[in-house]
Each structure stands twice: as C-alpha cells, then as structure tokens.
Amino acid sequence: SVYVAQGSVSLMANAAADGVIVSAGDMYQISSSATKPVKVGRLPSENSLTAWATHEFHFDGTPLPQVLDDLSAYYNVDLSCPGAQQKRLTADFHADDLDSIISMIDESLDVKISRK
C-alpha cells in the first residue's frame, strides 16, 4: 500500500507496466499479480496520513465530524456521534488505544461517540 501526504508520485507495478499518479490522500495497492496499481480509497485528511507515520493525532479547532473520520480511517472502524456538527476539538493524542481517545473526547466535549 502507498499513502501520499503531500504532492504526488508516479506508481507502477513494474517497469513495463502502466503507472498511475497518486495524489495526496489517495490510497493505492499493488498485488503481486497486478499489472497496474488499484485505487483502494482516500484518507479523509492530512492528519490521517501523518498519523500512519507518527502514530499521533493533532487536532486544532477541528470539526468533530472530521475528527471521527480521521479516527475511523486510522482504526478501520465506523464512528458516529449525534450533534457532532456543532463541536470542535483541539487536542493531541498518541494513537495507542482508541477507547481511551473516545473516552477523553466524550468527556471533554460532553458527547457520546459510538461505533456503528
């Protein structure tokens, strides 16, 4: 798998294969039998991209729906929260334990985040 945080890169399965341009936020995968990389999705934000490398989340006045999207992408879960649109989060978290992060957000913003 390839994740691009900034700019873009050219990616190909081998020197004789057709390549693709992978831009920031795109996720591509190359299987051993593939002749061309396949797009497997997009990460919701640059924060998600850098969290893969740093194992840290940095939120600065980030709307709670974006926070939930970032955490959902990183932990491969589906998070939801009623009333999230009106909340913003400023916090730094180590990407150790999702339950601890959810608990801290719930307590500090007076919300209830759930997994779908």
The 8 nearest C-alpha neighbors of each residue, nearest first, counted from 0:
[[1, 28, 27, 29, 2, 26, 39, 30],
 [0, 2, 27, 26, 28, 3, 25, 21],
 [1, 3, 26, 25, 4, 0, 48, 24],
 [2, 4, 23, 5, 24, 22, 1, 25],
 [5, 3, 23, 48, 45, 24, 2, 49],
 [6, 4, 23, 3, 7, 22, 24, 45],
 [7, 5, 23, 22, 4, 8, 3, 21],
 [6, 8, 22, 21, 23, 20, 5, 3],
 [9, 7, 21, 20, 10, 22, 6, 3],
 [8, 10, 20, 19, 21, 18, 11, 7],
 [9, 11, 18, 19, 20, 8, 21, 12],
 [12, 10, 18, 13, 17, 35, 16, 36],
 [11, 13, 35, 34, 16, 36, 29, 33],
 [14, 12, 16, 11, 15, 34, 17, 35],
 [13, 15, 16, 11, 12, 17, 18, 10],
 [16, 14, 13, 17, 12, 11, 34, 18],
 [17, 15, 13, 14, 34, 12, 11, 18],
 [16, 18, 11, 35, 15, 19, 34, 12],
 [19, 17, 11, 10, 16, 9, 35, 20],
 [18, 20, 10, 9, 21, 11, 36, 17],
 [19, 21, 9, 8, 10, 22, 7, 18],
 [22, 20, 8, 7, 25, 9, 19, 10],
 [23, 21, 7, 25, 6, 24, 3, 20],
 [22, 24, 3, 5, 4, 25, 6, 7],
 [23, 25, 42, 41, 3, 22, 4, 26],
 [26, 24, 41, 22, 23, 21, 40, 2],
 [25, 27, 40, 2, 41, 39, 1, 38],
 [28, 26, 38, 37, 39, 1, 0, 36],
 [27, 29, 0, 37, 36, 38, 1, 30],
 [30, 28, 36, 33, 37, 12, 31, 0],
 [29, 31, 33, 32, 28, 36, 12, 34],
 [30, 32, 33, 29, 12, 34, 28, 35],
 [31, 33, 30, 34, 29, 12, 35, 36],
 [34, 32, 30, 35, 31, 29, 12, 36],
 [33, 35, 12, 16, 32, 36, 17, 13],
 [34, 36, 12, 33, 11, 17, 18, 37],
 [37, 35, 29, 28, 27, 12, 11, 38],
 [38, 36, 27, 28, 39, 29, 35, 33],
 [37, 39, 27, 40, 26, 28, 36, 25],
 [40, 38, 27, 26, 37, 28, 41, 25],
 [41, 39, 26, 38, 25, 42, 27, 24],
 [42, 40, 25, 24, 26, 43, 39, 38],
 [41, 43, 24, 44, 47, 25, 72, 40],
 [42, 44, 69, 41, 68, 47, 24, 45],
 [45, 43, 46, 47, 42, 24, 69, 48],
 [44, 46, 48, 47, 4, 49, 24, 43],
 [47, 45, 44, 49, 48, 50, 56, 57],
 [48, 46, 50, 69, 45, 44, 49, 42],
 [49, 47, 45, 46, 50, 4, 51, 44],
 [48, 50, 52, 51, 46, 47, 53, 45],
 [51, 49, 54, 53, 47, 55, 52, 48],
 [50, 52, 49, 48, 54, 53, 47, 73],
 [51, 53, 49, 50, 54, 48, 55, 47],
 [52, 54, 50, 55, 51, 49, 56, 94],
 [55, 53, 50, 94, 51, 52, 93, 56],
 [56, 54, 93, 50, 94, 53, 92, 57],
 [55, 57, 92, 91, 50, 93, 58, 46],
 [58, 56, 91, 90, 59, 55, 92, 46],
 [57, 59, 89, 90, 61, 91, 88, 60],
 [60, 58, 89, 61, 88, 90, 57, 87],
 [61, 59, 89, 88, 87, 58, 62, 90],
 [60, 62, 87, 88, 59, 58, 63, 89],
 [63, 61, 87, 65, 64, 86, 88, 60],
 [62, 64, 66, 87, 65, 83, 86, 67],
 [65, 63, 67, 66, 62, 83, 68, 84],
 [66, 64, 68, 63, 67, 62, 69, 61],
 [67, 65, 63, 69, 64, 68, 70, 62],
 [66, 68, 64, 70, 65, 69, 71, 78],
 [67, 69, 65, 71, 66, 70, 72, 64],
 [70, 68, 66, 47, 72, 67, 71, 43],
 [69, 71, 73, 67, 72, 68, 74, 66],
 [70, 72, 76, 68, 77, 75, 74, 69],
 [73, 71, 75, 69, 70, 74, 68, 42],
 [72, 74, 70, 71, 75, 69, 47, 51],
 [73, 75, 71, 76, 72, 70, 97, 69],
 [76, 74, 72, 71, 73, 77, 70, 78],
 [77, 75, 71, 74, 78, 72, 114, 70],
 [76, 78, 71, 115, 114, 79, 75, 72],
 [79, 77, 114, 113, 71, 67, 115, 76],
 [80, 78, 113, 112, 114, 77, 81, 115],
 [79, 81, 112, 83, 111, 82, 113, 78],
 [82, 80, 83, 79, 111, 110, 112, 84],
 [81, 83, 84, 85, 80, 86, 110, 63],
 [82, 84, 63, 86, 80, 85, 81, 64],
 [85, 83, 82, 86, 64, 63, 62, 87],
 [84, 86, 83, 82, 87, 62, 63, 64],
 [87, 85, 83, 63, 84, 62, 88, 108],
 [88, 86, 62, 61, 63, 60, 89, 85],
 [87, 89, 60, 61, 58, 90, 63, 62],
 [88, 90, 59, 60, 58, 61, 87, 91],
 [91, 89, 58, 57, 88, 59, 92, 56],
 [90, 92, 57, 56, 58, 93, 55, 89],
 [93, 91, 56, 55, 94, 90, 57, 100],
 [92, 94, 55, 95, 54, 56, 91, 96],
 [93, 95, 54, 55, 92, 96, 56, 97],
 [96, 94, 93, 97, 54, 99, 92, 100],
 [95, 97, 99, 98, 94, 100, 93, 101],
 [96, 98, 100, 99, 101, 95, 94, 74],
 [97, 99, 101, 100, 96, 102, 103, 95],
 [100, 98, 102, 97, 96, 101, 103, 95],
 [99, 101, 97, 103, 102, 98, 104, 96],
 [102, 100, 98, 104, 99, 103, 105, 97],
 [101, 103, 99, 105, 100, 104, 98, 106],
 [104, 102, 106, 100, 105, 101, 107, 99],
 [103, 105, 101, 107, 106, 102, 108, 100],
 [106, 104, 110, 102, 109, 111, 103, 108],
 [105, 107, 109, 103, 104, 108, 102, 110],
 [106, 108, 104, 109, 105, 103, 110, 102],
 [109, 107, 110, 105, 106, 104, 86, 88],
 [110, 108, 106, 105, 107, 111, 104, 86],
 [111, 109, 105, 108, 112, 106, 80, 104],
 [110, 112, 105, 80, 113, 109, 81, 106],
 [113, 111, 80, 79, 110, 105, 101, 78],
 [114, 112, 79, 78, 80, 115, 111, 77],
 [113, 115, 78, 77, 79, 76, 112, 80],
 [114, 77, 78, 113, 79, 76, 112, 80]]
